[in-house]
Amino acid sequence: LQLLHFWLFLGIYLAAVLGNGLIITAVACNHRLHTHMYFFLLSISVLDQGSISTTLPKGMANSLGDTRIISFSGCSAQVYFFLFLMSAEFFILTVMAYDHYIAICHPLHYGTLLGSRACAHMAAAAWGSGFLSALLHIVNIFSIPLCKGNALEQFFCEVPKILKLACSHSYLRDVDLAMVSLFISTGTFAYFKPLYPPSIASMSDDMVVAVLYSVVPPAVNPLIYSTRNQELKDAI
């Protein structure tokens, strides 16, 4: 079963790396794609590449090796970069929605409202907001004493699994789960899973949900972005 997990994760990881790599290369090398829309698409691909590289390689190594351990600093780094990249992607998607809104509803003012400098500033703000969001959450999460063991029933250091080991009152954990879910919409269901009765929240269900929000989007996004985009397909 562990070998099956390894090959499954390897296939998904290679698909994600190849798809996002093609988009990054196409947008960077083709001057016709040097527009605001493709600039944000490039940012999304970079973030997807980083987020899946944060979780899957360690999971694949654990599937092959006899040891399934990760250091405290390694776990902290994994949680931080995953939250940073996912939060930044959420903010970039918000900026992309605003960009499309201006292009469709106010086309005559598009050049004034969204020049190259404005787009660069919004992208920088999105990355900076992701950095600060992840920093606040990582400080909050790892400042809570952990006294219920050190075993995480997951293929990466997932926040809900860490908080289940906390000694503090569950109210603090619930507040943190709610705040995280506001920033990472695709993980909302997973971050509220610890609030469900144990009979509902099984370990296999947790694994499936974690894969759905942390692994599948970076692998599928390149296909979604490029399937109906003739310019991008021509560039690739």
C-alpha positions in Angstrom: 0.0 0.0 0.0 2.9 2.4 0.8 4.4 1.7 -2.6 1.1 2.5 -4.2 1.0 5.8 -2.3 4.5 6.6 -3.6 3.7 6.0 -7.3 0.4 7.8 -7.0 2.0 10.9 -5.4 4.9 10.7 -7.8 2.5 10.8 -10.8 0.6 13.7 -9.4 3.8 15.6 -8.5 5.3 15.1 -12.0 2.1 16.2 -13.6 2.0 19.3 -11.5 5.6 20.2 -12.1 5.4 19.6 -15.8 2.1 21.5 -16.2 3.1 24.5 -14.1 6.6 24.5 -15.6 5.2 24.7 -19.1 3.0 27.6 -18.2 5.9 29.5 -16.5 8.2 28.9 -19.4 5.6 29.9 -22.0 4.6 33.1 -20.3 8.2 34.1 -19.5 9.5 33.4 -23.0 6.7 34.6 -25.2 6.4 38.4 -25.5 2.8 38.2 -26.7 1.9 36.8 -23.2 3.5 39.7 -21.3 0.1 41.1 -20.3 -1.5 41.6 -16.9 -3.6 38.4 -17.1 -0.7 36.2 -17.9 1.5 37.9 -15.3 -1.0 36.8 -12.6 -1.3 33.4 -14.2 2.5 33.1 -14.0 2.3 34.0 -10.3 -0.4 31.3 -9.7 1.8 28.7 -11.4 4.8 29.6 -9.3 2.7 29.4 -6.1 1.2 26.0 -7.2 4.7 24.7 -7.9 5.9 25.8 -4.5 2.9 24.5 -2.5 2.9 21.0 -4.0 6.7 20.9 -3.5 6.3 21.7 0.1 4.1 18.6 0.9 4.6 15.8 -1.6 8.4 15.1 -1.6 8.4 14.4 2.1 5.3 12.3 1.8 6.9 10.3 -1.0 10.1 9.8 1.0 8.1 8.5 4.0 6.2 6.1 1.7 9.5 4.6 0.5 11.5 4.6 3.7 11.1 2.8 7.0 11.2 6.0 9.0 8.2 8.4 9.0 9.6 11.2 11.1 10.1 14.9 10.6 11.9 17.3 12.9 10.1 20.1 14.7 11.9 22.7 12.7 11.1 20.8 9.5 7.4 20.6 10.4 7.3 24.3 11.3 8.9 25.2 7.9 6.4 22.9 6.1 3.4 24.5 7.8 4.7 28.0 7.2 5.5 27.7 3.5 2.3 25.8 2.9 0.2 28.5 4.6 2.2 31.3 2.9 1.9 29.9 -0.6 -1.8 29.0 -0.3 -2.7 32.4 1.3 -0.7 34.2 -1.4 -2.6 32.2 -4.1 -5.9 33.2 -2.5 -4.9 36.9 -2.6 -3.6 36.6 -6.2 -6.9 35.0 -7.3 -8.7 37.9 -5.7 -6.6 40.4 -7.7 -7.3 38.4 -10.8 -11.0 38.7 -10.2 -10.6 42.4 -9.8 -8.6 42.6 -13.0 -11.2 40.7 -15.0 -14.0 42.9 -13.5 -12.3 46.1 -14.6 -11.5 44.6 -18.1 -15.2 43.6 -18.6 -17.1 46.3 -16.8 -14.8 49.3 -17.3 -12.7 48.6 -20.4 -12.2 52.3 -21.2 -10.6 52.9 -17.8 -8.6 49.7 -17.7 -5.3 51.3 -18.7 -5.8 54.0 -16.0 -6.9 51.8 -13.2 -4.6 48.9 -13.9 -1.3 49.9 -15.3 1.8 47.8 -15.1 2.9 49.5 -11.9 -0.5 49.0 -10.3 -0.5 45.3 -11.2 3.1 44.9 -9.8 2.0 46.6 -6.6 -1.0 44.4 -6.2 1.0 41.2 -6.8 3.6 42.4 -4.3 0.8 43.1 -1.8 -0.7 39.7 -2.4 2.6 37.9 -1.7 3.3 40.2 1.3 -0.2 39.5 2.7 0.5 35.8 2.4 3.8 36.1 4.2 2.2 38.0 7.1 -0.8 35.7 7.3 1.4 32.7 7.5 3.7 34.3 10.0 0.8 35.2 12.3 -0.6 31.7 12.1 2.7 29.9 12.6 3.5 32.0 15.7 0.0 31.3 17.1 0.1 27.6 16.3 3.5 26.7 17.7 3.2 28.9 20.8 0.5 26.5 22.0 2.0 23.7 24.3 1.7 20.2 22.8 1.1 17.5 25.4 -0.8 14.8 23.6 2.0 13.0 21.9 3.9 13.8 18.7 2.3 11.5 16.1 0.4 13.1 13.2 -1.9 10.8 11.3 -1.2 12.6 8.0 1.3 12.6 5.1 2.4 16.2 5.9 2.3 18.6 8.9 -1.3 19.6 8.6 -2.5 22.4 11.0 -5.6 20.6 12.4 -3.6 17.5 13.2 -1.1 19.7 15.1 -3.8 21.5 17.0 -5.3 18.2 18.1 -2.1 17.6 20.1 -2.5 21.0 22.0 -2.9 21.2 25.7 -4.9 24.4 25.7 -8.6 24.8 25.7 -10.4 23.8 22.5 -11.9 27.3 22.1 -8.5 28.6 21.1 -8.1 25.9 18.6 -11.6 26.5 17.2 -10.8 30.2 16.7 -7.6 29.5 14.9 -9.3 26.9 12.7 -12.0 29.5 11.7 -9.4 32.1 10.9 -7.3 29.8 8.8 -10.4 28.7 6.8 -11.1 32.3 5.9 -7.7 32.6 4.2 -7.5 29.1 2.6 -11.0 28.5 1.1 -10.1 25.2 -0.5 -9.1 23.8 2.9 -12.2 25.0 4.8 -13.7 21.6 5.1 -10.5 20.1 6.3 -9.9 22.8 8.9 -13.3 22.2 10.5 -13.0 18.4 10.5 -11.5 18.4 14.0 -14.7 19.9 15.3 -16.7 16.9 14.1 -17.4 13.8 16.2 -14.7 11.1 15.9 -17.2 8.7 14.3 -17.5 11.1 11.4 -13.9 12.3 11.0 -12.1 9.1 10.2 -8.4 9.0 9.4 -9.0 7.9 5.8 -11.5 10.8 5.3 -8.9 13.2 6.6 -6.3 11.9 4.2 -8.7 12.2 1.2 -9.6 15.7 2.1 -6.0 16.7 2.6 -5.1 15.4 -0.8 -8.0 17.2 -2.4 -7.1 20.6 -1.2 -3.3 20.4 -1.0 -2.3 18.2 -3.9 -5.0 18.1 -6.5 -5.4 21.9 -7.2 -1.7 22.5 -8.1 -1.8 19.5 -10.5 -5.2 20.3 -12.1 -4.8 24.1 -12.3 -2.5 24.1 -15.4 -5.0 22.0 -17.3 -7.8 24.3 -16.4 -5.9 27.4 -17.3 -4.6 26.1 -20.6 -7.4 24.0 -22.0 -9.5 26.8 -23.4 -6.7 29.4 -23.8 -5.6 29.3 -27.4 -2.8 31.9 -27.0 -1.3 29.9 -24.2 -1.6 26.6 -26.1 0.0 28.2 -29.1 2.9 29.4 -26.9 3.4 26.0 -25.3 
